[in-house]
Amino acid sequence: MLSIITVALTPAIALLLFFYLKDEFEQEPITMVFRCFVFGALLVFPVMFVQFAIQEEAGFLSPYAISFIQIGFIEEFMKWFIVLVAVFYHVHFNQRYDGIVYATAIALGFASVENMLYIIANGVDTAFLRAVFPVSSHALFGVVMGYYFGKAKFDDSHRYRYLFLALFFPYVLHSLYHFILLTLNQWVYVLTPFMVFLWVFALTKVKKANRQEAINQFSQRAG
């Protein structure tokens, strides 16, 4: 069991550390990041319950409905809601990049427990593909979500627009990810370039968040 926990947690911790260290200004308190990770981990169980209830009541069979409602919307909405309620108004959310750190921590906490349950059910042999695809994708959805939360935090005039985008983009990306998995037999040939796109898209957001924070700090010093 210890080996399964280690295998399940290692890629998530490595990815969280990677994005945590990408903060070029003021790195967030470890206790706050850990708290977000735990929130994300605990989120798996209500999400599973809601997804099970929807499946039992609605009986979704269409890959569109499964991908865009049962999986994509439910998972990303719940993560978005936790960021909004537990993090967005917190005193330690004081820079644009902070949204990326906290949303990614929540996403990776969720991915870790989901990954652990899958490995328990299907064996350790699945761990590598799980790390490359599902765990990494959750991290990248979290980066995109956190970027727009950072924009919303410091732009009062467009706050609701950015809060909407913080849900919309991860939702669409996550839904497309699962739609590819569900509809293509040779999914790896489509999902691999999709993952490359996700990495490029997310790292672009990382650079933009750091650049925007640099401009903000320069403006404050100059003013």
N, C-alpha and C positions, 0 to 999 in steps of 0.2 A: 504493500500500500504506500509506503514511503517513497518508493521509486516512482509510482504513478503520480503522486503529488508533486515530486520534484520535476518530472518530465512535463507535467501540465503547467507548472508555475514558471519554469525557467524562461521560456520565450516571452511571456508577458512581462516579467521583471526586466529582462534585457531590453525590450522595446520601451518600457516606461522609463528606464534609466537613460536610454538614448534620447528621448524627447525631453526629459527633464534637464539633461545637460546641454540641450540646444538653446536654453534660455541664456541670452547674452548679457542680461542685466542683473536681476535679483532672483535667485532661485528660491522656490517656495519652501516653507517649513515641511520637513519630512513627515511630521505628525499629521499635517493637513492632507498631504498627498496620500498617506497610508489610509487615512479616514475615508477619502474618496474611493480608494481601491476596495475597501471593505464594503462601502455602500454599493458599489458595482457588483461585488460578489454576492451580496445578499439579494440583489435585484433579480437574480436568475430565477428564484423560486416563485415570486409573484408573476413574473413574465411567463414561466412555464404553466402556471395555473390559468392565466388569462388565455394563453394560446390553446390549452387543452379545452377550456370552456367554449371558446369560439369554434374549435374543430367539432366538438360534440353537438353544439347548437346549430351551427351553420353548415357543417359537413363540407367544407371547402375541398373540391377536387381539382379545380382549375389551377395550373401553375401560376397564373397571373394573380389569383386571389391569395394563394399561399405565400407567394413572394412579396406582393405589394401590400397585403393587409396583415395576415397572420404572423409573418416574420418581420419584414422590413418596417412596417409602421409601428407595430406593438413594441418591438425592441428599441427602436430609435426614439420613439415618443417617451418611453419609460426612462431611458438614459437622459434625454433632454430635460424631462421633468425633474429628475434628481439634481442635475446641474443647476437648474433654475431655482429650486427650493433650498438646496443645501449649500450652494457655492456662490451663486451670482451676487448676492448681497453681503457676502462675508468680507470682513475687514482685510483678509489676506488676498483677496482678489483686487489687487491694486495696480496691475499692469496688463497690457493687452495680451502678452504671451501667457499669462496665468490661466486664461481660459483653455488654452491648449493643454497645459499640464493637468489641470483638474478634470477636464472632460476625457482626456486620454486615460487617466488613472481609473475613472469610473468604467470606461469602456473595457479596459484590460482586466479589471476586477471581474466584470461580467464574463469576459472571454475565458478567464482562468477556470472559473467554476464550470462553465459550459464545456470547456476542453477536458477537464477532469472527468466529468460525467461521461463524455463520449469515449475517452480512453478506457475507462472502467468497463464500458459496455462492449467496446470493439477491439481492445488490446493495444499494447504499447507500440505495435508496428505502425499504427496510424499517426503517431506523434509528430513525425517530420512533416507530413502533408498538412496536419492541423496547424503546426507552427507557421508554415509558409503561407497558408491561405486563410483559414478562419481567424486565427489569433491576430495575424498581421492586419487583416482587413478591419477587424474591430478597432484596432489601434488607429488606423488611418481614418476611419469614420469619426473617431473621437477627435482627432486633430482638426478635421474640417469643422466639426461641431464647435469645438473650443475656439477656433479662430473667429467665428461669427459671434460667439458669446463675448469674446474680447472686444469686438467692434461695437456690440450693443452696449457694453458696460460704459464705454467712454464716448458715446455719440448719442446724446439725449434726443436729438431731433429725428434720428432714424432708428431709435431703439427697437421699436416693434418690428420694423422691417428686418433688422439683423437677427432678432430672436426667431422670426419665422424662417429665415435662411439657415439658422443654426439647426433647425429640424429638417427643413426641406432637402438640403443637399445630402446629408447623411442618409436620409430616408430613401431618396432616389438611388443613390449609389449602392446601399445595402440591398434594396429590392432587386436591382439589376444583377448584383452578384448572385443572389439566390435563384433568380430566374435562369441565369446561365447554367447553374448547377442542376436545376430541375429539368431543363428542356433539352440539353445537349448530351449525347452519349460521350462524345470526345470533348468534354468540357474543358479539359486542361489546356487545349490549344487556343481557346478563347479567353479563359480566365487568367492565363499567364500574362498576355498583353494588357488585360484589364487591370491586373495587379500592378503592372509597371506604370500604367496611367495613374492609378491611385497613389502610388509612391511619389510620382512627379507632382501631382496635384497637391498632395499633403505637404511635401517639402517646400513647395512654392508658398503655401500659406504660412509655414514656419518662418521663412525668410521675410515675408511681408509683415508678419506680426513683430518681428525683431526690428525691422526697418521703421515701422510706424512708431514703435516705442522710442527708438533713437531720435526720430524727428521730434516727438513730443518732449523728450527730456531736453533736447537742444533748445526748443522753443521756450521751455520754462526757465532755463538758465539765461537765455538771451533776453527774456522779458523781465 
